[in-house]
Amino acid sequence: MKTQAGADISCRWFDIAILLEDRTVHRRFDNTSDGLRACLKWLESLGIKHLEIALEPTGRYGELVAEYFYRRKHRVLLVQPFKFHRYAESLDMRGKSDYKDAFALAQYCRERGEKLRSWKPKTDAEWELRDTQLLIRSLTKRSTSLQCQLKCKLRSPYVAQALKEELTRCSQQLDEALDHAKEVVESHPVLARDFRLLQTIPGVGEKSALLLLTLIEFRAFQSSRALACFLGLTKKKYESGATVKGKEGISKRGSRIVRSALFMPARSARIHNPALRQFSERMETSGKHDWVIQMAVIRKLVTMAWALITEQIEFNPEFVNVHQISPI
C-alpha cells in the first residue's frame, strides 16, 4: 500500500506532509544529505515503506530531494505549478506557509497522482549540458548589455576601453562555452543524433540546435501541442457572453527564458526556412502584427523540432500535412 505525501522545498530546508489513514503528520528537515537521512529514519519509524511524494519542479533546490527518494524506489511525482496553485486555492486554506503547501501537495497527490508525471534523473551529459546552458545564457545577456552600453556615446575613453575589453573576454568565454556544449552533445549518442536532426531544419544552426536541446525535454511530451502549451505558446481566449471579449494572445504559462532564447533562432528561420518564410508572408498579408508572427513561428519551429526528435527523421521540405489540406 502506497502512502501519499507532499514536499515543499526551499534552499535551506524542506517540509514534508504525509497523509496517514487516521491523521496527517508533518516534519521539517534540512535540505542536505544529513537532513534526507533523518527524513528516511522518520519514515521508517512511521512504518512507511512505499511512498508517493509530490513536489513542484521549480528551481534546482528540489533535485537533491527528488533524486534521494527516487534512488530508494519511492515514486516521485511532479505537479504542474499553475494547476496546483489553483487547486491549493480551492482548499480554502487561510494564509500560506510551507506546511500548508506541503499538505496541499499531499492532497493533490492523493486525488490526482495517477495523472502526474514521474520524476526521472537526467544522465550526466544532460546535467552537464543544462549547467553549461546556464553559463551560455548568462554570457549572452552580459555581452548584449555591454554592446548596448558601448552604443550610448560614452565620453570617458577609460570606461569605453574597459567595456570593450570586458566584451572581448565575454565573447571568448561564450565561444568556449559553446564549444564545450557541442563536445558534451557529441559525446552522447542520443543527443548527438538529435543535434544532427535539428540542424536539418533550414535556419537552425549549431547554436540554435544546442539551445533547443538544452532548454527543452522533447521526449517528455506526448504531442507537439502539449509541448506548445507547456511553453506558453498556445492562444488564450477571454470571453463571456456577448459583451466581454478580450484580446487573444499566447498564454505565457511556460518559461519566459525558453521563449526569449528561441526568439533569434525563429527570426533566422523566417529568413532561411522556405516553409516558415511562406507561413510568415501569409500572416503578413492577412495584416498580422510582426510580434504575433514571431510567436507563431517560434511555435512552428518548436513543433518541427519535436516531430524530428520523436520520430527520429530528418526535415523533409516536401512533407504535406494531410490534416491541413482543405477538402474539395
C-alpha positions in Angstrom: 0.0 0.0 0.0 1.4 3.4 -1.0 1.3 6.4 1.2 0.8 9.9 -0.3 3.0 12.8 0.7 3.8 16.3 -0.4 7.1 18.2 -0.1 7.5 22.0 -0.2 11.2 22.7 -0.8 13.3 25.7 -0.2 17.1 26.4 -0.3 17.7 25.6 3.4 15.0 23.1 4.3 12.0 21.1 3.0 8.7 20.5 4.7 7.1 17.1 4.2 3.4 16.3 5.0 2.2 12.7 5.0 -1.4 11.5 4.8 -1.9 8.5 7.1 -5.1 6.7 7.5 -6.1 8.5 10.7 -4.1 11.7 10.7 -1.7 13.9 8.8 1.9 14.2 10.1 4.4 16.9 9.3 8.1 17.5 9.8 10.8 19.9 8.6 14.3 18.7 7.6 17.4 20.4 6.3 17.8 20.3 2.5 21.1 18.4 2.9 22.2 14.7 2.8 22.1 14.6 6.6 18.5 16.0 6.6 17.4 13.4 4.0 18.8 10.6 6.0 17.0 11.9 9.1 13.8 12.1 7.0 14.3 8.4 5.9 14.6 7.3 9.6 11.5 9.2 10.4 9.6 7.5 7.6 10.8 4.1 8.9 9.6 4.9 12.4 6.2 5.5 11.0 6.3 2.1 9.2 6.2 3.7 5.7 7.8 1.5 3.0 6.2 2.7 -0.2 5.8 6.5 -0.7 4.3 8.6 -3.4 5.6 12.1 -2.9 4.6 15.2 -5.0 6.7 18.3 -5.4 6.8 21.3 -7.7 9.5 21.3 -10.4 10.5 24.9 -9.7 14.2 25.8 -9.4 17.0 23.4 -8.5 16.5 23.1 -4.8 14.3 20.1 -5.2 16.6 18.0 -7.2 18.5 16.5 -4.2 15.2 15.5 -2.5 13.8 14.1 -5.7 16.9 12.0 -6.5 17.2 10.7 -2.9 13.7 9.3 -2.9 13.9 8.1 -6.5 17.0 6.1 -5.7 15.2 4.4 -2.8 12.4 3.2 -5.0 9.8 5.7 -3.9 7.6 7.3 -6.6 8.4 11.0 -7.1 5.7 13.0 -8.9 5.9 16.4 -10.5 2.9 18.8 -10.4 2.1 21.5 -12.9 2.6 24.7 -10.9 -0.3 26.7 -12.4 -2.8 23.8 -11.9 -1.5 23.1 -8.4 -1.8 26.7 -7.3 -5.4 26.8 -8.5 -6.1 23.5 -6.6 -4.5 24.9 -3.4 -6.7 27.9 -3.6 -9.8 25.6 -3.9 -8.9 24.1 -0.5 -9.8 27.4 1.1 -6.7 27.5 3.3 -6.4 30.8 5.1 -2.9 32.1 4.7 0.1 30.5 3.2 3.0 28.6 4.8 5.4 25.9 3.9 3.4 23.3 5.8 0.2 24.3 4.1 1.8 24.0 0.7 3.2 20.6 1.6 -0.3 19.5 2.9 -1.9 20.7 -0.4 0.7 18.8 -2.4 -0.1 15.6 -0.4 -3.8 16.1 -1.1 -3.2 16.7 -4.7 -1.0 13.6 -4.9 -3.8 11.5 -3.3 -6.5 12.8 -5.7 -4.6 13.1 -9.0 -1.5 11.0 -8.5 -2.3 8.7 -11.4 -2.2 11.6 -13.9 1.0 13.2 -12.6 4.3 12.8 -14.4 7.0 10.8 -12.7 10.4 12.4 -12.0 13.4 10.7 -13.6 17.0 11.7 -13.2 19.0 13.1 -16.1 22.1 11.5 -17.5 25.5 13.0 -16.6 25.6 14.5 -20.1 22.2 16.1 -19.7 23.1 17.6 -16.3 26.4 19.0 -17.8 24.6 20.4 -20.8 21.9 22.1 -18.6 24.5 23.8 -16.4 26.5 24.8 -19.5 23.4 26.4 -20.9 23.1 28.5 -17.8 26.6 29.8 -18.4 25.8 30.5 -22.1 22.7 32.4 -21.2 24.5 34.5 -18.7 27.4 35.3 -21.0 24.9 36.2 -23.8 23.0 38.6 -21.7 26.2 40.2 -20.4 27.5 40.6 -24.0 24.3 42.2 -25.2 24.3 44.6 -22.2 27.9 45.6 -22.9 27.2 46.2 -26.6 24.3 48.5 -25.7 26.4 50.4 -23.2 29.1 51.0 -25.9 26.5 52.5 -28.2 25.3 55.2 -25.7 28.1 57.7 -26.7 30.4 57.4 -23.7 32.5 60.4 -23.0 35.2 58.6 -20.9 37.8 56.8 -23.0 38.8 54.8 -19.9 35.3 53.5 -19.4 34.9 52.7 -23.1 38.2 50.8 -23.2 37.2 48.8 -20.1 33.9 47.9 -21.5 35.5 46.8 -24.8 38.0 44.6 -23.0 35.2 43.0 -21.0 33.2 42.4 -24.1 36.1 40.7 -25.7 36.5 38.4 -22.7 32.8 37.6 -22.7 32.9 36.8 -26.4 35.8 34.5 -25.9 34.2 32.8 -22.9 30.9 32.4 -24.8 32.8 30.7 -27.7 34.4 28.4 -25.2 31.1 27.5 -23.5 29.5 26.8 -26.9 32.4 24.5 -27.9 32.1 22.7 -24.6 28.4 22.2 -25.0 29.0 20.8 -28.5 31.5 18.4 -27.1 29.1 17.2 -24.5 26.4 16.7 -27.1 28.6 14.8 -29.5 29.8 12.5 -26.7 26.3 11.3 -26.0 24.9 9.0 -28.8 21.2 10.1 -28.4 21.9 13.8 -28.1 24.4 13.7 -31.0 21.7 12.2 -33.3 19.1 14.7 -32.1 21.7 17.5 -32.6 22.2 16.4 -36.2 18.5 16.0 -36.9 17.7 19.6 -35.6 20.3 21.1 -38.0 18.5 19.6 -41.0 15.8 22.3 -40.4 16.7 25.3 -42.6 17.6 28.2 -40.5 18.6 26.2 -37.4 22.4 26.2 -36.9 24.6 24.7 -34.3 23.9 27.4 -31.6 20.1 27.2 -32.2 20.2 23.4 -32.1 22.1 23.5 -28.8 19.6 25.9 -27.3 16.7 23.7 -28.3 18.4 20.5 -26.9 19.4 22.1 -23.6 16.2 24.0 -22.9 13.5 21.5 -23.9 13.0 17.9 -23.0 11.2 16.9 -26.2 10.6 13.2 -25.3 8.7 14.2 -22.1 5.7 15.4 -24.2 3.2 13.1 -25.9 2.3 15.6 -28.6 3.6 18.8 -30.1 0.6 20.7 -28.8 1.4 19.5 -25.2 4.9 21.0 -25.7 3.5 24.3 -27.1 1.1 24.5 -24.1 4.0 23.9 -21.7 6.0 26.7 -23.2 3.0 29.1 -23.1 2.8 29.4 -26.9 -0.9 28.5 -27.3 -3.7 31.0 -27.6 -5.6 32.2 -24.6 -9.2 33.4 -25.0 -11.1 35.6 -22.6 -14.8 35.7 -23.4 -18.0 35.8 -21.5 -21.4 36.2 -23.1 -21.9 38.7 -25.9 -20.3 41.7 -24.2 -16.9 40.5 -22.8 -14.3 39.6 -25.4 -10.7 40.2 -24.5 -7.8 40.3 -26.9 -6.3 37.0 -27.8 -2.7 36.3 -27.1 -0.3 33.5 -26.1 -0.9 32.1 -22.6 2.7 32.7 -21.4 2.3 29.9 -18.9 5.6 28.4 -19.7 9.2 29.6 -19.1 9.9 33.1 -20.3 13.6 32.2 -20.6 12.8 29.5 -23.2 10.6 31.8 -25.3 13.2 34.6 -25.3 16.0 32.1 -26.1 14.1 30.9 -29.2 13.5 34.5 -30.5 16.6 34.8 -32.6 16.5 31.2 -34.0 12.9 31.8 -35.1 14.0 35.1 -36.7 16.7 33.3 -38.6 14.2 30.5 -39.6 11.8 33.2 -41.0 14.6 34.1 -43.5 16.2 30.8 -44.4 13.4 28.3 -44.0 11.1 28.4 -47.1 8.2 26.8 -45.3 8.3 29.3 -42.4 9.0 32.2 -44.8 5.9 31.4 -46.7 4.0 31.0 -43.5 5.2 34.4 -42.3 4.3 36.1 -45.6 0.7 34.7 -45.4 0.3 36.1 -41.9 1.7 39.5 -43.1 -0.7 39.6 -46.0 -3.6 39.0 -43.6 -2.5 42.0 -41.5 -0.9 40.3 -38.5 1.5 42.2 -36.3 5.2 41.3 -36.5 5.2 40.1 -32.9 2.2 37.8 -33.5 4.0 36.4 -36.5 7.2 35.9 -34.5 5.4 33.9 -31.7 3.6 31.8 -34.3 7.0 31.0 -36.0 8.5 30.0 -32.6 5.7 27.6 -32.1 6.1 26.2 -35.6 9.8 25.8 -35.0 9.3 24.0 -31.7 6.7 21.6 -33.2 9.0 20.9 -36.1 11.9 20.0 -33.7 9.5 17.8 -31.6 8.4 15.9 -34.7 12.0 15.3 -35.9 13.3 14.1 -32.5 10.3 11.9 -31.5 10.1 10.3 -35.0 13.9 10.3 -35.5 13.6 11.6 -39.0 15.3 14.4 -41.0 13.5 17.5 -42.1 11.6 17.0 -45.3 10.6 20.2 -47.2 8.2 18.1 -49.4 6.1 16.9 -46.4 2.4 17.8 -46.6 0.2 17.6 -43.5 -3.0 15.9 -44.7 -4.9 17.4 -41.8 -4.3 20.9 -43.2 -5.5 20.2 -46.7 -8.8 21.9 -47.4 -11.5 19.5 -48.6 -12.5 19.8 -52.3 
